[in-house]
Amino acid sequence: MKTKLIILVFLGFIVSNAQTISLNGKWKFKASNSLSESELLQSDFSNWDTMQVPGNWDTHEKYATYVGKGYYQKDFRVPQKWQGKQIRVQFEAVYETAMVWVNGKLLGKHVGGYLPFEFNIAPFLKLGESNSIIVMADNSYKRGAWWAWGGISREVWLVATEDLRFVYQHIASIPDFEKGEINFSIKYKVENNGTNSATAQILPKIKGIDVAPVSVKINRNATAIAEIKFKRKLADFKFWHFDSPNLYQLTSELQVEGKKMDVTEDNFGIRKFEVRGEQFYLNNQAVRMNGVNRVHDHPKYGNTEPDGLIKKDMKDIQSLGCTFSRLMHAPLSKNLLDYCDKNGFLLVEEIPVWGDDDPQSFPNNPVTKKWMADMIERDFNHPSVVAWSVGNELRDAVADWDEKALTKDQYDYVNEMLDYVASLDTTRLKTYVTITSYRKGEIGTEPYEKVDFISMNSYGNAPVLAQKNT
C-alpha cells in the first residue's frame, strides 16, 4: 500500500487570431422574479436601471440583499466585414444560472458561476444594424462560506472566426530526471463549422524548440483531436519553480491549403510536482510549503477580481512566506491564474462542491463532471496549477460526534469523481478535502487510495488528531 501525505487545510478564454468586440461596460438591468419571457422580450429597456459589466448587483445598495433573477440588456452592432464569419458571444463567468437571448432568440442555458461558456450567434444577427442581447443571471443557488454574488461577473466578448478554429491546445512538459529528458505532448482540439470536411495543417512554434507540424481531418460540423509527442534534453531548459517561475510560449497556426485559419498562444512551464511517501517534491527536490485561503469576496468589487486587487492580495500572501494553497473553493479567475504563473505560486483548483449536505455530491453527476471538465480544459496550460480537488468538507464516514444521519453518497461521489479526473488529466495530482478522516479508524472508510495526497479540515473540537491515523 502506498503511503499518503496528509496535509491540514485550514478554513479561514485565450482569444486567438479571432477578431473581437468587447461587450463590457454599461448594460440595462432589471431585478425580477416574476417576469415572463414574453414580458421580457417586449420590455421598454429605457426604463431599466444601469449596471456595470463585469460587476455584481449585490455591490449596489438598492440590490444588496436581492436574491433571484437579474436581467441584463445591451444593444450592439456587428461590422459588415464579419459577413461569412462564425460569430460567438463568449462569457467568462455569470453567477450562477444563466440564460441568453439574441434578437429575441433563446440561445440556451448555462449552469455554474465560475467558468466560461459561449454561443454561436451568427444565424441570428443583423450585420451593420443594431442587435439586442439579454442575459438572465440567477444567484439563488448558494454553496459554501462565501457570498453568492449575482450578475455577469467576468468579461463578455463578441468573437469572429473562420469556419475552422482551435478550441484548445494543451501542452504537457514532464521532466524525466533519470533519463535526463523532457517528455512533451501537445494535444489540439479543432472545430469545423463549415459545410464540407477539411484537412488542416497545425504548425506549432516554441522559441528554441523545433516542433514538427501535424495534419488533422475534421468532418463538417464536427471536432477532431490531433496530438504531437516529442522528447528533448532536460539540460537545455529552465524549470518553472516558485522561486524562479520560468515561462515558455507555444504559438500554433491552423492552415488549410496554405491559408491561415486561426492562431492561438499559451504560456506554459516545465515542472514536475509529485508526492513521494510523505513529502512533496518540485523538480526532483523536496519542498516544504505554507498557504492560506483567499475567498473572492470584496465589499466594493464583489467577485469581479480586478487586477489591482489580485496583485495586492497575492503580494500580501507571498509576504507571509506562502507558496502553495487551495485559494478558493471554486475555479479561479483567469487573471489570478496568470499572476500565479508569472510570480511563482502553486495552486490546488477545486469545483464548488462544499459540505456534507451538498446536493451535487452524488456519483455520475453530469453537472459536477461538466464543471470539472470545463475547469481542466480552461486551465490545463497553467503551470501554477498542480492538483485538482473534487470538493471541500466532504464526509465519507458516519461520525458519532454529531447527530446527523448520513449515507455513503459522498463516498461514492468522491470515488467516482477521482476516476473521472484521472481520465481527463494524468499530469497533475488528485485530492479532495475531508472532514472525517482525522478521526481514529475513519480513514479506512474513505477512497484514500485514489488520491495523491489527503487534504483535511481540522477543527478545534476534533476528538482525535490526524497524526494518529497515519
C-alpha positions, 0 to 999 in steps of 0.5 A, a space after each residue: 500500500 502506498 503511503 499518503 501525505 496528509 496535509 491540514 487545510 485550514 478554513 479561514 478564454 485565450 482569444 486567438 487570431 479571432 477578431 473581437 468586440 468587447 461587450 463590457 461596460 454599461 448594460 440595462 438591468 432589471 431585478 425580477 422574479 416574476 417576469 415572463 419571457 414574453 414580458 421580457 422580450 417586449 420590455 421598454 429597456 429605457 426604463 431599466 436601471 444601469 449596471 456595470 459589466 463585469 460587476 455584481 448587483 449585490 455591490 449596489 445598495 438598492 440590490 444588496 440583499 436581492 436574491 433571484 433573477 437579474 436581467 441584463 440588456 445591451 444593444 450592439 452592432 456587428 461590422 459588415 466585414 464579419 459577413 461569412 464569419 462564425 460569430 460567438 458571444 463568449 462569457 467568462 463567468 455569470 453567477 450562477 444560472 444563466 440564460 441568453 437571448 439574441 434578437 429575441 432568440 433563446 440561445 440556451 442555458 448555462 449552469 455554474 458561476 465560475 467558468 466560461 461558456 459561449 454561443 454561436 450567434 451568427 444565424 441570428 444577427 443583423 450585420 451593420 444594424 443594431 442587435 439586442 442581447 439579454 442575459 438572465 443571471 440567477 444567484 439563488 443557488 448558494 454553496 459554501 462560506 462565501 457570498 453568492 454574488 449575482 450578475 455577469 461577473 467576468 468579461 463578455 466578448 463578441 468573437 469572429 472566426 473562420 469556419 475552422 478554429 482551435 478550441 484548445 491546445 494543451 501542452 504537457 512538459 514532464 521532466 524525466 530526471 533519470 533519463 535526463 529528458 523532457 517528455 512533451 505532448 501537445 494535444 489540439 482540439 479543432 472545430 469545423 463549422 463549415 459545410 464540407 470536411 477539411 484537412 488542416 495543417 497545425 504548425 506549432 512554434 516554441 522559441 528554441 524548440 523545433 516542433 514538427 507540424 501535424 495534419 488533422 481531418 475534421 468532418 463538417 460540423 464536427 471536432 477532431 483531436 490531433 496530438 504531437 509527442 516529442 522528447 528533448 534534453 532536460 539540460 537545455 531548459 529552465 524549470 518553472 519553480 516558485 522561486 524562479 517561475 520560468 515561462 515558455 510560449 507555444 504559438 500554433 497556426 491552423 492552415 488549410 491549403 496554405 491559408 491561415 485559419 486561426 492562431 492561438 498562444 499559451 504560456 506554459 512551464 516545465 515542472 514536475 510536482 509529485 508526492 513521494 511517501 510523505 513529502 512533496 517534491 518540485 523538480 526532483 527536490 523536496 519542498 516544504 510549503 505554507 498557504 492560506 485561503 483567499 475567498 473572492 469576496 470584496 465589499 466594493 468589487 464583489 467577485 469581479 477580481 480586478 487586477 489591482 486587487 489580485 496583485 495586492 492580495 497575492 503580494 500580501 500572501 507571498 509576504 507571509 512566506 506562502 507558496 502553495 494553497 487551495 485559494 478558493 473553493 471554486 475555479 479561479 479567475 483567469 487573471 489570478 491564474 496568470 499572476 500565479 504563473 508569472 510570480 511563482 505560486 502553486 495552486 490546488 483548483 477545486 469545483 464548488 462542491 462544499 459540505 456534507 449536505 451538498 446536493 451535487 455530491 452524488 456519483 455520475 453527476 453530469 453537472 459536477 463532471 461538466 464543471 470539472 471538465 470545463 475547469 481542466 480544459 480552461 486551465 490545463 496550460 497553467 503551470 501554477 496549477 498542480 492538483 485538482 480537488 473534487 470538493 471541500 468538507 466532504 464526509 465519507 464516514 458516519 461520525 458519532 460526534 454529531 447527530 446527523 444521519 448520513 449515507 455513503 453518497 459522498 463516498 461514492 461521489 468522491 470515488 467516482 469523481 477521482 476516476 473521472 479526473 484521472 481520465 481527463 488529466 494524468 499530469 497533475 495530482 488528485 485530492 479532495 478535502 475531508 472532514 472525517 478522516 482525522 478521526 481514529 479508524 475513519 480513514 479506512 472508510 474513505 477512497 484514500 487510495 485514489 488520491 495523491 495526497 489527503 487534504 483535511 479540515 481540522 477543527 478545534 473540537 476534533 476528538 482525535 488528531 490526524 497524526 494518529 491515523 497515519 
